Amino acid sequence: MKLFSFWRSLATYRVRIALNLKGVVPDEVIDVNLMTGAQREASYRAVNPMMALPALIDGDGPVLFESLAIIEYLDETHPNPPLLPRDPRGRARVRGLAQIVAADSHPLIVPRVREYLEHEFKLDEAARTKWCQHWHRAALAALETHLQSPQTGSYAHGDTITLADICLASQAAGAKFFNVDTAPFPNFARITDALAQIDAFARAHPLKQPGAPAAA
C-alpha cells in the first residue's frame, strides 16, 4: 500500500486517522509537497489528474482518490472498527456531517483556490486569509447546529467514533491553521478536544508528520 501525502494536507490527515483506527500501516508514504507545487509535476499528475491529495494505491488495484472515498474503501476492506452506523438514517447523518467539511468547506480553502485568488484576482494574503476564515466559520456554524441533535453523544454520532469525527478533527486542525476560534462552537470544541486525546487522531495530526514545523 502506498499513500501519497503531505504534512499540511487536511484531506490526507483524514485518511491517516482512518488508517490508524484500522491498524493499517502503508508500506510507503510518498511526500508530495503542496507548498512547492509538487502536485503539479507530471509524475503526480499521472497518479491524480486533479493534482490533489491524498491518493492511495493498494496492491495491484487502481489509484484511489478523494479522502471520503478512500476512507469508505478502508472501512469496507478493513471493517473493524466500523466507521459508519448500521442503520440507513445514521449512515446518512454521518455522511452529511462529513460532507459539510470535505465537500462544502474544505474545497474552498485548498492551495489551488488560494493560488487562484492570488493570481487571478490579485488578493493579498490578508484577503485570502479572510476568505478562508469565512468558510471555516460557515462550516463550524452548520456543524454546531447539527451537533445539538440528541443523536450526538460523546462523539458526533452517538458514543462511537465515525467518519464524521474524522472530518471534525480535520476541520479543527484547519481552524487552527487559519486562526479561527472554535470556542463559540461548544459542541464542536468538546468533541474535537476529546478526539485529540485519542492516539489514532494524535499520531495522525499534521504537526506530527515529517516535514511539519516544530510549532503551529
Secondary structure, DSSP 8 states (H G I E B T S, - for coil): -EEEE-TT-HHHHHHHHHHHHHT---SEEEE--TTTTGGGSHHHHTT-TT--S-EEE-TTS--EESHHHHHHHHHHHS-SS-SS-SSHHHHHHHHHHHHIIIIIIGGGSSHHHHHHHHHHH---HHHHHHHHHHHHHHHHHHHHHHTTSTTB-SSSSBTS--HHHHHHHHHHHHHHHTT---TT-HHHHHHHHHHHTSHHHHHH-GGGSTT--S--
